[in-house]
């Protein structure tokens, strides 16, 4: 028994040493990005080979839909390049695709979508006891800049008598894209620069705004009070009504018009906020939306309205069916993500679920569907992101590590392997890896080196807090 305890102690000591070594260096990468750019750039790489899970039948259905004609034409013109799939294959580095940020087909721009990931990471900086009060204050100023920029870029969608602030993936006034660049021309030519606001950006931003509001002091100065008023004005709106309008339901729009996925759509939320729910639900988008809803449950009075609860239960049922069928493991479950992000974002959702009272959980999920999804996510970690026998990159390992901790199932042998990948690959420099993708008009993957660093930092910080809690005997 003594030998086992000594082995575990030594292992934990090694973990803490690696965390202490890497976290300051990762913070420095993120700081340099902000200081040199004044924002956090995202990179998109166009892969004209196309997404192999997009089929010719999907193209036909796409043409039959009421989608933007420019996007239809662009998708059709890109289609012949899919023959390149027969000639050569791109090399994969792990599960998520690499994003060559200096490549010929790389597009550099700003999006609020990646700001969400940096916000969650920087939020950790502001409470880290290893940072001085001056450093924490500098990072709080960065968060304030990010939130103020979001507030300046609201778009209004009216549903019945209610108006809602929604947000775009490509914010026109804050895109930071060279108008003469090939990337800018591609976005204009393809119609992508004019795409509708979407559920994913809107609800991760609402999550961010909720978090920022909760951290504001009660006795604030005039400037802070103005931000508080603006945030409360956005968040007081009943966003579940927006979701209900864009939800696939038997008594409304029952099936998606644009469907290049294999998702059972009932109860799911469409991604794009156009005139009506049109495209099939992406499972990760729906997890992100659900997490934001539960965080904002008091603002939106979720547990006080049967219609609101029915909307949320419909989303949970949709996720449950598509998870238990095994679809969540496949690329046809996602228009914009991959399965490891489903598990990682569900891990974040599970942490929010654990803040609900037993009565609220019973109201929300009487059949225990979320617990079943948790088991499926853990199974994916063991079988698809196992560092023994699987080729993983640092992003894969970081997402797996943070998911295991957030789902409260930490297996030391897996943690060892994930940390080995994270540590060894840092020595040669982290690359940009796929945090997001698009299938239309052709395959595009999005990421940056700094985003990889931020998500690795999150995982290490999660492990740091887990080990501290274990030392204190906390669950």
C-alpha positions in Angstrom: 0.0 0.0 0.0 2.9 2.4 0.9 4.4 1.8 -2.6 1.1 2.7 -4.3 0.7 5.8 -2.3 4.3 6.9 -3.0 3.8 6.2 -6.7 0.6 8.4 -6.8 2.4 11.1 -4.8 5.4 11.2 -7.2 3.0 11.2 -10.2 1.1 14.2 -8.8 4.3 16.0 -7.9 5.4 15.6 -11.6 2.1 16.9 -12.8 2.4 20.0 -10.6 5.9 20.6 -11.8 4.8 20.5 -15.4 1.9 22.8 -14.7 4.1 25.3 -12.9 6.6 25.3 -15.8 4.1 25.6 -18.7 1.4 28.1 -17.4 3.7 31.2 -17.3 5.0 30.4 -20.8 1.5 30.0 -22.2 0.4 33.3 -20.6 3.3 34.9 -22.3 2.2 33.6 -25.8 -1.3 35.0 -25.2 0.1 38.3 -23.9 2.4 38.8 -26.9 -0.5 38.1 -29.3 -2.6 40.9 -27.7 0.3 43.3 -27.3 1.4 43.0 -30.9 -2.1 42.9 -32.5 -4.5 44.7 -30.2 -6.9 41.8 -30.7 -6.7 38.0 -31.1 -6.5 37.0 -34.8 -8.1 33.9 -36.1 -6.9 32.1 -39.2 -9.0 30.2 -41.7 -7.4 27.9 -44.3 -9.3 27.0 -47.4 -9.0 23.3 -48.4 -10.3 23.0 -52.0 -10.4 19.2 -51.6 -13.7 19.7 -49.8 -15.1 18.0 -46.7 -15.3 14.2 -47.5 -18.5 13.9 -45.5 -20.3 16.4 -47.8 -22.0 14.3 -50.5 -23.4 15.1 -53.9 -26.9 14.6 -52.7 -26.2 17.3 -50.1 -25.2 19.7 -52.9 -28.6 19.0 -54.7 -30.5 19.7 -51.5 -28.5 22.8 -50.9 -29.5 24.1 -54.3 -33.2 23.4 -53.6 -33.0 25.5 -50.4 -33.5 29.3 -50.1 -29.9 29.8 -49.2 -28.0 32.9 -50.5 -27.5 32.4 -54.3 -23.9 33.6 -54.1 -23.1 30.8 -51.6 -24.8 28.3 -53.8 -22.8 29.3 -56.8 -19.5 29.4 -54.8 -20.2 25.9 -53.5 -20.9 24.6 -57.0 -17.8 26.2 -58.5 -15.6 24.7 -55.7 -17.1 21.2 -56.1 -14.9 20.0 -59.0 -11.8 20.5 -56.9 -13.0 17.6 -54.7 -11.3 15.4 -57.3 -8.1 16.3 -55.5 -9.2 13.8 -52.8 -8.4 11.0 -55.3 -5.0 12.3 -56.1 -3.5 13.2 -52.7 -4.4 13.3 -49.0 -3.6 16.0 -46.5 -1.4 14.8 -43.6 -3.2 14.9 -40.2 -1.4 15.7 -37.0 -3.6 14.1 -34.5 -7.4 14.2 -34.5 -8.0 17.9 -35.3 -6.7 19.3 -38.5 -3.6 21.5 -38.5 -4.2 25.1 -39.6 -1.1 26.4 -41.5 -1.4 30.1 -40.6 1.3 31.2 -43.1 0.0 29.2 -46.0 -1.1 30.5 -49.4 -4.8 29.9 -48.6 -4.8 31.3 -45.1 -7.2 34.1 -44.2 -6.4 36.2 -41.1 -9.3 38.0 -39.5 -11.1 38.9 -36.2 -14.1 37.1 -34.8 -16.0 37.2 -31.5 -16.2 33.5 -31.7 -12.5 33.0 -30.7 -12.7 36.0 -28.4 -15.0 33.7 -26.2 -12.2 31.2 -25.8 -9.7 33.9 -24.9 -12.1 35.5 -22.5 -12.5 32.3 -20.5 -8.7 31.9 -20.4 -8.0 35.5 -19.4 -10.7 35.3 -16.8 -8.5 32.6 -15.1 -5.5 35.0 -15.2 -7.5 37.6 -13.2 -7.9 35.3 -10.2 -4.5 33.5 -10.4 -2.6 34.1 -7.1 0.7 33.6 -9.0 0.1 36.9 -10.8 0.7 40.3 -9.2 -2.2 42.7 -8.6 -0.8 44.9 -11.4 -0.8 42.0 -13.9 -4.3 41.0 -12.9 -5.5 44.6 -13.4 -3.9 44.6 -16.9 -5.8 41.5 -17.8 -9.1 42.9 -16.4 -8.6 45.8 -18.7 -8.3 43.4 -21.7 -11.6 41.8 -20.7 -13.2 45.2 -20.5 -12.0 46.1 -24.0 -13.4 42.8 -25.3 -16.8 43.2 -23.7 -17.1 46.9 -24.8 -16.3 45.8 -28.4 -19.0 43.2 -28.3 -21.5 45.7 -27.0 -20.8 48.0 -29.9 -21.5 45.3 -32.5 -25.0 44.2 -31.6 -27.5 43.3 -34.3 -31.2 43.3 -33.6 -33.6 40.4 -34.4 -37.3 40.9 -33.6 -39.4 37.9 -32.6 -43.1 38.8 -32.1 -42.9 41.8 -29.8 -39.4 41.1 -28.4 -36.1 42.4 -29.7 -32.9 40.4 -29.2 -29.2 41.3 -29.6 -27.5 38.7 -31.9 -24.0 38.5 -33.2 -22.1 37.5 -36.4 -19.2 35.2 -36.9 -17.7 37.8 -39.3 -18.4 41.1 -37.6 -18.4 43.6 -40.5 -17.0 46.6 -38.6 -14.4 44.6 -36.6 -13.2 42.0 -39.1 -9.7 43.5 -39.2 -9.2 42.0 -42.7 -7.0 43.6 -45.3 -9.7 44.6 -48.0 -7.1 44.0 -50.8 -6.1 40.5 -49.6 -7.1 37.3 -51.3 -8.9 36.3 -48.1 -11.1 39.3 -48.3 -11.9 38.7 -51.9 -12.7 35.1 -51.2 -15.2 36.0 -48.4 -16.9 38.6 -50.6 -17.0 36.3 -53.7 -18.4 33.4 -51.7 -21.0 35.4 -49.9 -19.6 34.4 -46.6 -18.9 38.0 -45.5 -22.6 38.6 -45.4 -23.8 35.6 -43.5 -26.5 35.9 -40.9 -25.9 36.2 -37.2 -25.8 32.8 -35.6 -26.8 30.9 -32.5 -23.2 29.8 -31.6 -21.7 33.3 -31.6 -24.7 34.8 -30.0 -25.0 32.5 -27.1 -21.3 32.1 -26.2 -21.2 35.9 -26.2 -24.3 36.0 -23.9 -22.4 33.5 -21.6 -19.4 35.9 -21.7 -21.6 38.9 -20.9 -23.3 37.0 -18.0 -19.9 36.2 -16.5 -18.6 39.7 -16.9 -21.7 41.2 -15.3 -21.5 38.8 -12.3 -17.9 40.0 -11.6 -18.7 43.7 -11.5 -18.5 45.3 -8.1 -21.7 46.6 -6.5 -20.3 50.0 -5.7 -19.0 50.8 -9.2 -17.8 54.1 -10.6 -19.8 55.8 -13.4 -18.0 54.1 -16.2 -18.5 50.6 -14.8 -22.1 51.4 -14.0 -22.7 52.3 -17.7 -21.3 48.9 -18.7 -23.5 47.2 -16.1 -26.6 49.0 -17.4 -25.7 48.0 -21.0 -25.2 44.3 -20.0 -28.4 44.2 -18.0 -30.3 45.7 -20.9 -29.0 42.9 -23.2 -29.5 40.0 -20.7 -32.9 40.9 -19.4 -34.5 39.9 -22.7 -36.2 36.4 -22.7 -33.8 34.7 -25.1 -35.6 31.4 -24.8 -38.3 32.9 -27.0 -35.6 33.5 -29.7 -34.6 29.9 -29.4 -38.1 28.6 -29.5 -38.6 30.4 -32.8 -35.5 28.8 -34.3 -36.2 25.3 -32.8 -37.3 22.4 -35.0 -40.7 21.4 -33.5 -43.6 19.4 -34.8 -45.9 22.4 -34.2 -43.7 24.8 -36.2 -40.9 24.1 -38.7 -40.5 20.4 -38.3 -37.5 19.6 -40.6 -34.5 21.6 -41.8 -34.4 22.9 -45.4 -30.6 22.8 -45.5 -29.3 19.5 -44.3 -25.9 18.1 -45.0 -25.8 16.3 -41.7 -27.4 13.1 -40.4 -28.8 14.7 -37.2 -32.3 13.9 -35.9 -33.3 17.5 -35.8 -36.4 17.6 -33.6 -35.8 19.8 -30.6 -32.5 21.1 -31.9 -31.8 24.8 -32.6 -30.8 25.9 -36.1 -27.4 27.6 -36.4 -28.2 30.6 -38.5 -30.6 33.3 -37.4 -32.3 34.0 -40.8 -36.0 34.4 -41.5 -36.8 31.0 -40.2 -35.0 27.8 -38.9 -33.4 26.4 -42.0 -30.2 24.4 -41.4 -29.9 21.2 -39.5 -28.7 21.5 -35.8 -25.0 21.1 -35.1 -24.6 19.2 -31.8 -21.8 21.4 -30.4 -23.7 24.6 -31.2 -26.7 23.2 -29.2 -24.5 22.3 -26.3 -23.1 25.8 -26.3 -26.6 27.3 -26.5 -27.8 25.1 -23.7 -24.9 26.0 -21.4 -25.6 29.7 -21.9 -29.3 29.3 -21.2 -28.6 27.5 -17.9 -26.1 30.2 -16.9 -28.6 32.9 -17.6 -31.5 30.9 -16.1 -32.4 33.7 -13.6 -32.2 36.5 -16.2 -34.5 34.6 -18.5 -36.8 33.0 -15.9 -36.3 29.6 -17.4 -37.8 27.7 -14.4 -40.8 30.0 -14.2 -42.2 29.3 -17.7 -43.5 25.9 -19.0 -42.8 27.1 -22.6 -39.2 27.9 -21.7 -38.7 24.6 -20.0 -40.2 22.8 -22.9 -37.8 24.6 -25.2 -34.8 23.5 -23.1 -36.0 19.9 -22.7 -36.4 19.7 -26.4 -32.7 20.6 -26.9 -31.7 18.0 -24.3 -33.8 15.4 -26.0 -32.2 16.2 -29.3 -28.7 15.9 -27.9 -29.6 12.6 -26.1 -31.0 10.9 -29.2 -28.1 11.9 -31.4 -25.6 10.8 -28.7 -27.2 7.5 -27.8 -27.4 6.6 -31.5 -23.6 6.9 -31.7 -23.9 9.7 -34.2 -21.9 12.1 -32.0 -18.8 10.1 -32.9 -19.2 10.9 -36.6 -18.5 14.0 -38.7 -22.0 13.9 -40.0 -23.2 15.1 -36.5 -21.4 18.5 -37.0 -21.5 21.2 -39.6 -18.9 23.2 -37.8 -17.0 21.1 -35.2 -15.6 17.7 -34.5 -16.5 15.1 -31.8 -13.7 16.1 -29.3 -15.2 19.6 -29.1 -18.6 18.1 -28.4 -17.2 16.3 -25.4 -15.2 19.3 -24.3 -18.1 21.7 -24.5 -20.4 19.2 -22.8 -17.8 19.1 -20.0 -18.3 22.8 -19.5 -22.0 22.3 -19.6 -21.8 19.6 -17.0 -20.1 22.0 -14.6 -23.1 24.4 -15.0 -25.6 21.5 -14.5 -23.9 20.7 -11.2 -24.8 24.2 -10.0 -28.5 23.4 -10.3 -30.5 22.4 -7.2 -32.0 18.9 -7.2 -35.4 20.3 -7.9 -34.2 22.3 -10.9 -32.4 19.2 -12.3 -35.6 17.2 -12.0 -37.6 19.9 -13.7 -35.0 20.3 -16.5 -34.0 16.6 -17.1 -36.5 14.3 -15.4 -35.2 11.2 -17.3 -31.5 11.8 -16.7 -30.5 12.3 -20.3 -27.6 14.5 -19.5 -26.0 11.8 -17.3 -26.2 9.4 -20.2 -24.5 12.0 -22.5 -21.8 12.3 -19.8 -21.1 8.6 -20.0 -20.9 8.7 -23.8 -18.4 11.6 -23.6 -16.2 9.6 -21.2 -16.4 6.6 -23.4 -15.1 8.8 -26.3 -12.2 9.9 -24.2 -11.1 6.4 -23.4 -11.6 5.0 -26.9 -10.9 7.8 -29.3 -8.6 10.2 -27.4 -6.5 7.7 -25.5 -2.9 8.7 -25.6 -1.9 5.1 -25.7 -2.3 3.9 -29.3 -3.8 7.2 -30.6 -1.9 9.9 -32.4 -2.8 13.2 -30.6 -1.7 16.8 -31.0 -1.6 19.3 -28.0 -5.1 20.6 -28.7 -6.6 17.0 -28.7 -4.8 16.3 -25.5 -5.8 19.5 -23.8 -9.5 19.1 -24.7 -9.4 15.5 -23.5 -7.8 16.5 -20.2 -10.2 19.4 -19.4 -13.2 17.2 -20.3 -12.1 14.4 -18.0 -11.7 16.8 -15.1 -14.9 18.7 -15.7 -16.8 15.3 -15.9 -15.1 14.2 -12.7 -13.5 11.1 -14.1 -9.7 11.6 -13.8 -7.8 8.4 -14.7 -4.1 8.9 -13.8 -2.7 6.8 -16.7 -4.7 9.0 -19.2 -3.7 12.2 -17.6 0.0 11.1 -17.8 -0.3 10.5 -21.5 -2.1 13.7 -22.2 0.4 15.8 -20.2 3.2 14.0 -22.1 1.8 15.2 -25.4 1.2 18.7 -24.1 4.7 19.0 -22.6 6.7 17.4 -25.4 5.0 19.3 -28.2 5.5 22.6 -26.4 9.3 22.2 -26.8 8.9 22.4 -30.6 6.3 25.1 -30.5 2.5 24.8 -30.7 0.8 25.0 -34.0 -2.6 26.2 -34.9 -5.2 23.4 -34.9 -8.8 23.1 -35.8 -11.2 24.7 -33.3 -13.9 25.2 -35.9 -14.7 24.3 -39.5 -17.0 24.9 -42.4 -18.2 22.6 -45.1 -19.8 25.3 -47.4 -18.7 26.6 -49.9 -15.7 24.2 -49.4 -13.8 22.7 -46.4 -12.3 25.5 -44.2 -10.6 25.0 -40.8 -10.1 27.7 -38.3 -7.6 28.2 -35.5 -4.4 30.0 -34.3 -1.3 29.2 -32.3 -2.5 31.5 -29.5 -5.9 29.7 -29.4 -4.1 26.4 -29.0 -2.1 27.9 -26.1 -5.3 29.3 -24.5 -7.0 25.9 -24.6 -3.9 24.1 -23.2 -3.7 26.7 -20.5 -7.4 26.0 -19.6 -6.7 22.3 -19.3 -3.6 22.8 -17.1 -5.4 25.3 -14.9 -8.3 22.8 -14.5 -5.8 20.2 -13.4 -4.1 22.6 -11.1 -7.4 23.4 -9.3 -8.3 19.7 -9.3 -5.0 18.8 -7.5 -5.4 21.6 -5.0 -8.9 20.3 -4.2 -7.6 16.8 -3.8 -4.9 17.9 -1.4 -7.6 19.6 0.7 -9.8 16.5 0.6 -12.5 18.3 -1.4 -14.6 16.4 -3.9 
